[in-house]
Amino acid sequence: MEAFTKISAVAIGGAFGAVARYLINISPLANVFDRFPLPTFVINVSGSFLIGFLLILLTDRFEVSDVVRMAVIVGFLGAFTTFSTFEMEIYGLTTERDYMAALTYLLLSVGCGFVAVVAGVRLGRSFI
């Protein structure tokens, strides 16, 4: 029964994460830049921050069940972040020979994503 509960938690969290990602993809962010995939960039950086922040909060700062952690971190953030889409967009930019946009997107996403994880961990540790 415990395995089914965790699987259900991941599925429910994943449904919410997928909807959140979709809403950002259809937001005004989608049309800010002509060639740069800003919605995916925002999702990946904010997802990186949230995984660092919530990992600390939900493991070190607050007592929550494994089911809640699974729903939020594995389910919601797993569906919310879009690494495979990120890779596909870089591939698309390179096949269109837009190498500068591809490189900029790659470096900014990885660099900002890492900084966001570190910021999330630090903020999470600052809570009581």
N, CA, C and O of each residue as an XYZ file, in Angstrom:
512
protein
N       0.831     -1.208      0.000
C       0.000      0.000      0.000
C       0.866      1.259      0.000
O       0.515      2.259     -0.627
N       1.997      1.207      0.705
C       2.857      2.385      0.775
C       3.406      2.759     -0.605
O       3.484      3.942     -0.938
N       3.785      1.767     -1.404
C       4.292      2.042     -2.750
C       3.217      2.710     -3.606
O       3.510      3.655     -4.339
N       1.991      2.233     -3.520
C       0.896      2.821     -4.280
C       0.658      4.268     -3.858
O       0.386      5.124     -4.700
N       0.760      4.543     -2.560
C       0.572      5.900     -2.047
C       1.638      6.833     -2.608
O       1.330      7.947     -3.031
N       2.888      6.383     -2.613
C       3.970      7.209     -3.156
C       3.805      7.425     -4.653
O       4.017      8.532     -5.149
N       3.431      6.379     -5.371
C       3.208      6.509     -6.811
C       2.067      7.483     -7.082
O       2.151      8.301     -7.999
N       1.024      7.401     -6.304
C      -0.116      8.323     -6.451
C       0.315      9.755     -6.159
O      -0.096     10.683     -6.856
N       1.143      9.938     -5.131
C       1.627     11.281     -4.784
C       2.456     11.866     -5.923
O       2.307     13.041     -6.260
N       3.324     11.054     -6.515
C       4.133     11.511     -7.641
C       3.232     11.871     -8.825
O       3.452     12.881     -9.493
N       2.229     11.049     -9.076
C       1.315     11.302    -10.193
C       0.540     12.608     -9.994
O       0.402     13.401    -10.925
N       0.043     12.823     -8.795
C      -0.726     14.045     -8.513
C       0.190     15.268     -8.587
O      -0.158     16.271     -9.210
N       1.357     15.181     -7.952
C       2.314     16.283     -8.038
C       2.724     16.545     -9.473
O       2.851     17.695     -9.893
N       2.931     15.467    -10.225
C       3.311     15.599    -11.628
C       2.242     16.282    -12.459
O       2.559     17.064    -13.356
N       0.998     16.000    -12.177
C      -0.094     16.653    -12.902
C      -0.054     18.161    -12.677
O      -0.198     18.938    -13.621
N       0.142     18.570    -11.434
C       0.217     20.004    -11.136
C       1.462     20.640    -11.754
O       1.406     21.762    -12.255
N       2.577     19.924    -11.717
C       3.808     20.443    -12.319
C       3.680     20.618    -13.819
O       4.153     21.608    -14.378
N       3.041     19.659    -14.471
C       2.842     19.747    -15.918
C       1.939     20.920    -16.279
O       2.194     21.620    -17.259
N       0.899     21.136    -15.504
C       0.001     22.270    -15.758
C       0.732     23.586    -15.530
O       0.574     24.520    -16.316
N       1.525     23.676    -14.472
C       2.296     24.898    -14.207
C       3.249     25.191    -15.363
O       3.377     26.338    -15.793
N       3.916     24.153    -15.866
C       4.830     24.333    -17.000
C       4.069     24.807    -18.230
O       4.528     25.706    -18.935
N       2.925     24.220    -18.489
C       2.120     24.621    -19.641
C       1.694     26.084    -19.526
O       1.750     26.830    -20.503
N       1.274     26.484    -18.343
C       0.827     27.871    -18.151
C       1.962     28.861    -18.405
O       1.737     29.930    -18.972
N       3.166     28.514    -17.993
C       4.302     29.398    -18.264
C       4.607     29.413    -19.765
O       4.960     30.458    -20.312
N       4.476     28.277    -20.427
C       4.749     28.211    -21.867
C       3.752     29.010    -22.696
O       4.082     29.432    -23.804
N       2.544     29.227    -22.190
C       1.564     30.018    -22.955
C       1.444     31.445    -22.416
O       0.603     32.217    -22.877
N       2.284     31.791    -21.445
C       2.253     33.133    -20.855
C       2.885     34.142    -21.816
O       3.438     33.761    -22.848
N       2.802     35.420    -21.475
C       3.457     36.442    -22.309
C       4.965     36.236    -22.451
O       5.572     36.798    -23.362
N       5.581     35.447    -21.575
C       7.013     35.170    -21.703
C       7.349     34.497    -23.033
O       8.455     34.643    -23.552
N       6.386     33.762    -23.574
C       6.629     32.999    -24.797
C       6.982     33.895    -25.979
O       7.593     33.433    -26.943
N       6.607     35.163    -25.915
C       6.824     36.048    -27.062
C       7.788     37.187    -26.784
O       7.828     38.157    -27.541
N       8.571     37.087    -25.709
C       9.470     38.187    -25.367
C      10.633     38.282    -26.347
O      10.953     39.365    -26.836
N      11.258     37.157    -26.631
C      12.387     37.155    -27.558
C      12.025     36.368    -28.800
O      11.243     35.418    -28.750
N      12.601     36.776    -29.905
C      12.296     36.123    -31.173
C      12.833     34.697    -31.217
O      12.107     33.791    -31.625
N      14.070     34.471    -30.815
C      14.698     33.169    -30.990
C      15.019     32.459    -29.673
O      15.194     31.241    -29.670
N      15.099     33.173    -28.573
C      15.519     32.589    -27.291
C      14.309     31.973    -26.587
O      13.309     32.661    -26.379
N      14.379     30.689    -26.217
C      13.241     30.008    -25.569
C      13.103     30.401    -24.090
O      13.408     29.610    -23.197
N      12.642     31.623    -23.850
C      12.563     32.170    -22.502
C      11.689     31.361    -21.545
O      12.093     31.176    -20.397
N      10.511     30.865    -21.949
C       9.708     30.097    -20.985
C      10.447     28.878    -20.421
O      10.397     28.631    -19.216
N      11.126     28.125    -21.272
C      11.863     26.953    -20.791
C      13.002     27.383    -19.884
O      13.271     26.736    -18.872
N      13.671     28.465    -20.238
C      14.752     28.998    -19.402
C      14.227     29.365    -18.014
O      14.830     29.001    -17.005
N      13.108     30.084    -17.961
C      12.511     30.485    -16.672
C      12.105     29.250    -15.864
O      12.323     29.195    -14.654
N      11.519     28.271    -16.532
C      11.105     27.041    -15.856
C      12.311     26.310    -15.280
O      12.281     25.881    -14.126
N      13.370     26.165    -16.067
C      14.532     25.429    -15.594
C      15.242     26.134    -14.444
O      15.668     25.482    -13.491
N      15.374     27.456    -14.521
C      16.046     28.194    -13.444
C      15.176     28.209    -12.189
O      15.680     27.969    -11.091
N      13.887     28.484    -12.329
C      13.024     28.491    -11.139
C      12.885     27.091    -10.560
O      12.824     26.930     -9.342
N      12.833     26.080    -11.416
C      12.788     24.701    -10.937
C      14.058     24.322    -10.195
O      14.004     23.614     -9.189
N      15.205     24.791    -10.686
C      16.474     24.550    -10.005
C      16.479     25.204     -8.619
O      16.902     24.603     -7.631
N      16.000     26.441     -8.574
C      15.910     27.123     -7.275
C      14.983     26.364     -6.329
O      15.331     26.103     -5.178
N      13.812     26.017     -6.826
C      12.827     25.344     -5.976
C      13.312     23.982     -5.480
O      13.026     23.602     -4.344
N      14.038     23.248     -6.314
C      14.501     21.945     -5.855
C      15.534     22.101     -4.745
O      15.538     21.322     -3.792
N      16.409     23.097     -4.858
C      17.368     23.349     -3.783
C      16.683     23.820     -2.516
O      16.970     23.328     -1.425
N      15.792     24.758     -2.659
C      15.071     25.341     -1.529
C      14.190     24.309     -0.822
O      14.245     24.161      0.399
N      13.383     23.603     -1.607
C      12.443     22.649     -1.012
C      13.131     21.400     -0.482
O      12.652     20.786      0.472
N      14.236     21.023     -1.082
C      14.986     19.883     -0.567
C      15.429     20.148      0.871
O      15.322     19.275      1.732
N      15.918     21.340      1.118
C      16.339     21.698      2.475
C      15.123     21.856      3.385
O      15.096     21.308      4.487
N      14.129     22.595      2.931
C      12.950     22.818      3.773
C      12.240     21.518      4.143
O      11.865     21.311      5.297
N      12.062     20.653      3.160
C      11.262     19.447      3.390
C      12.057     18.276      3.960
O      11.487     17.226      4.258
N      13.370     18.450      4.114
C      14.157     17.380      4.748
C      14.791     17.839      6.050
O      14.826     17.086      7.023
N      15.299     19.080      6.077
C      16.034     19.551      7.254
C      15.246     20.472      8.176
O      15.478     20.485      9.385
N      14.323     21.236      7.622
C      13.663     22.282      8.410
C      12.277     21.903      8.918
O      11.893     22.275     10.027
N      11.541     21.176      8.119
C      10.180     20.813      8.496
C      10.018     19.302      8.397
O      10.562     18.657      7.502
N       9.274     18.768      9.319
C       8.979     17.334      9.265
C       7.780     17.119      8.361
O       6.653     17.482      8.701
N       8.036     16.530      7.216
C       6.952     16.168      6.305
C       7.141     14.707      5.926
O       8.244     14.166      6.009
N       6.085     14.100      5.522
C       6.139     12.680      5.173
C       6.883     12.479      3.851
O       7.039     13.404      3.054
N       7.332     11.253      3.649
C       7.950     10.889      2.376
C       6.983     11.119      1.224
O       7.393     11.474      0.119
N       5.711     10.917      1.484
C       4.694     11.087      0.440
C       4.647     12.545     -0.022
O       4.548     12.812     -1.220
N       4.717     13.477      0.908
C       4.700     14.901      0.549
C       5.963     15.250     -0.235
O       5.890     15.917     -1.267
N       7.119     14.800      0.252
C       8.369     15.058     -0.467
C       8.324     14.481     -1.879
O       8.759     15.131     -2.830
N       7.804     13.274     -2.019
C       7.707     12.640     -3.336
C       6.776     13.454     -4.245
O       7.087     13.676     -5.415
N       5.647     13.891     -3.709
C       4.693     14.654     -4.511
C       5.304     15.956     -5.003
O       5.132     16.328     -6.164
N       6.015     16.649     -4.124
C       6.537     17.974     -4.461
C       7.820     17.883     -5.295
O       7.911     18.487     -6.364
N       8.794     17.141     -4.813
C      10.104     17.142     -5.469
C      10.122     16.247     -6.713
O      10.529     16.690     -7.787
N       9.690     15.013     -6.575
C       9.718     14.095     -7.717
C       8.558     14.392     -8.677
O       8.759     14.490     -9.887
N       7.356     14.531     -8.133
C       6.182     14.729     -8.979
C       6.120     16.116     -9.590
O       6.258     16.276    -10.802
N       5.910     17.126     -8.742
C       5.718     18.488     -9.252
C       6.945     18.986    -10.006
O       6.850     19.371    -11.172
N       8.104     18.978     -9.332
C       9.297     19.534     -9.977
C       9.787     18.667    -11.127
O      10.345     19.182    -12.096
N       9.587     17.362    -11.032
C       9.964     16.484    -12.131
C       9.184     16.785    -13.400
O       9.739     16.753    -14.498
N       7.914     17.075    -13.252
C       7.087     17.418    -14.413
C       7.255     18.880    -14.813
O       7.118     19.223    -15.987
N       7.548     19.732    -13.853
C       7.663     21.167    -14.111
C       8.924     21.504    -14.892
O       8.866     22.252    -15.868
N      10.058     20.962    -14.476
C      11.296     21.272    -15.174
C      11.328     20.544    -16.505
O      10.669     19.520    -16.685
N      12.085     21.075    -17.413
C      11.949     20.636    -18.796
C      13.296     20.365    -19.441
O      13.590     20.902    -20.509
N      14.111     19.545    -18.812
C      15.441     19.331    -19.355
C      15.403     18.744    -20.763
O      16.193     19.144    -21.619
N      14.506     17.811    -21.010
C      14.449     17.228    -22.353
C      14.022     18.276    -23.381
O      14.519     18.276    -24.507
N      13.116     19.158    -23.004
C      12.718     20.243    -23.900
C      13.890     21.186    -24.133
O      14.116     21.647    -25.252
N      14.620     21.463    -23.084
C      15.822     22.298    -23.154
C      16.799     21.730    -24.185
O      17.300     22.462    -25.039
N      17.063     20.441    -24.104
C      17.975     19.798    -25.049
C      17.429     19.867    -26.474
O      18.178     20.127    -27.415
N      16.160     19.641    -26.629
C      15.544     19.678    -27.954
C      15.635     21.092    -28.544
O      15.881     21.252    -29.739
N      15.437     22.111    -27.706
C      15.504     23.488    -28.200
C      16.928     23.851    -28.627
O      17.114     24.555    -29.620
N      17.923     23.380    -27.893
C      19.307     23.619    -28.298
C      19.578     22.930    -29.637
O      20.193     23.513    -30.530
N      19.122     21.709    -29.764
C      19.283     20.989    -31.033
C      18.625     21.768    -32.180
O      19.208     21.927    -33.253
N      17.400     22.250    -31.933
C      16.695     23.014    -32.959
C      17.451     24.269    -33.366
O      17.533     24.594    -34.551
N      18.003     24.973    -32.388
C      18.769     26.180    -32.693
C      20.023     25.853    -33.501
O      20.390     26.596    -34.411
N      20.679     24.740    -33.167
C      21.893     24.381    -33.916
C      21.565     23.893    -35.328
O      22.319     24.164    -36.263
N      20.465     23.188    -35.490
C      20.116     22.744    -36.847
C      19.711     23.923    -37.727
O      19.812     23.861    -38.953
N      19.249     25.001    -37.084
C      18.929     26.222    -37.828
C      20.155     27.132    -37.947
O      20.065     28.264    -38.421
N      21.288     26.613    -37.508
C      22.577     27.325    -37.556
C      22.574     28.620    -36.744
O      23.311     29.554    -37.060
N      21.758     28.674    -35.715
C      21.746     29.829    -34.811
C      22.618     29.468    -33.607
O      22.131     29.309    -32.487
N      23.906     29.345    -33.870
C      24.853     28.844    -32.870
C      25.010     29.787    -31.678
O      25.193     29.334    -30.548
N      24.941     31.087    -31.923
C      25.096     32.041    -30.819
C      23.931     31.937    -29.848
O      24.138     31.952    -28.634
N      22.711     31.833    -30.360
C      21.551     31.680    -29.476
C      21.627     30.344    -28.732
O      21.307     30.276    -27.545
N      22.049     29.286    -29.426
C      22.168     27.972    -28.785
C      23.197     28.007    -27.659
O      22.935     27.508    -26.564
N      24.360     28.589    -27.919
C      25.409     28.661    -26.901
C      24.997     29.552    -25.738
O      25.229     29.211    -24.579
N      24.390     30.684    -26.042
C      23.920     31.587    -24.986
C      22.890     30.896    -24.100
O      22.960     30.974    -22.873
N      21.952     30.233    -24.720
C      20.903     29.514    -23.997
C      21.495     28.404    -23.135
O      21.116     28.247    -21.975
N      22.418     27.639    -23.697
C      23.070     26.554    -22.965
C      23.821     27.079    -21.750
O      23.627     26.587    -20.638
N      24.673     28.070    -21.954
C      25.499     28.590    -20.853
C      24.666     29.295    -19.787
O      24.885     29.101    -18.591
N      23.714     30.111    -20.222
C      22.854     30.799    -19.249
C      22.006     29.809    -18.457
O      21.862     29.954    -17.243
N      21.450     28.816    -19.121
C      20.594     27.847    -18.434
C      21.367     27.048    -17.401
O      20.916     26.895    -16.265
N      22.526     26.537    -17.786
C      23.319     25.740    -16.849
C      23.870     26.628    -15.738
O      23.785     26.269    -14.564
N      24.428     27.773    -16.090
C      24.997     28.672    -15.081
C      23.949     29.217    -14.121
O      24.116     29.146    -12.903
N      22.881     29.756    -14.667
C      21.819     30.311    -13.817
C      21.106     29.214    -13.040
O      20.720     29.416    -11.888
N      20.931     28.055    -13.664
C      20.307     26.938    -12.950
C      21.124     26.517    -11.743
O      20.567     26.267    -10.674
N      22.439     26.436    -11.899
C      23.303     26.071    -10.773
C      23.258     27.134     -9.681
O      23.143     26.806     -8.500
N      23.348     28.391    -10.063
C      23.257     29.483     -9.087
C      21.910     29.430     -8.376
O      21.837     29.695     -7.176
N      20.848     29.094     -9.096
C      19.521     29.005     -8.488
C      19.445     27.865     -7.470
O      18.826     28.021     -6.417
N      20.065     26.725     -7.771
C      20.099     25.626     -6.786
C      20.825     26.074     -5.529
O      20.332     25.860     -4.421
N      21.983     26.691     -5.685
C      22.753     27.162     -4.532
C      21.946     28.187     -3.743
O      21.918     28.131     -2.514
N      21.288     29.124     -4.430
C      20.464     30.130     -3.752
C      19.303     29.477     -3.009
O      18.980     29.869     -1.887
N      18.686     28.494     -3.626
C      17.582     27.786     -2.971
C      18.036     27.055     -1.724
O      17.355     27.085     -0.700
N      19.189     26.394     -1.804
C      19.734     25.693     -0.634
C      20.044     26.688      0.475
O      19.696     26.452      1.632
N      20.686     27.785      0.139
C      21.029     28.793      1.160
C      19.782     29.401      1.788
O      19.723     29.572      3.006
N      18.796     29.726      0.978
C      17.565     30.283      1.523
C      16.866     29.244      2.400
O      16.373     29.569      3.480
N      16.825     28.015      1.939
C      16.219     26.949      2.733
C      16.902     26.783      4.071
O      16.233     26.564      5.081
N      18.226     26.881      4.100
C      18.976     26.745      5.353
C      18.788     27.929      6.288
O      19.036     27.819      7.489
N      18.352     29.058      5.749
C      18.160     30.245      6.591
C      16.877     30.189      7.402
O      16.705     30.970      8.338
N      15.970     29.277      7.058
C      14.736     29.125      7.804
C      14.998     28.366      9.106
O      15.946     27.588      9.209
N      14.162     28.603     10.068
C      14.336     27.949     11.385
C      14.239     26.457     11.288
O      14.362     25.763     12.298
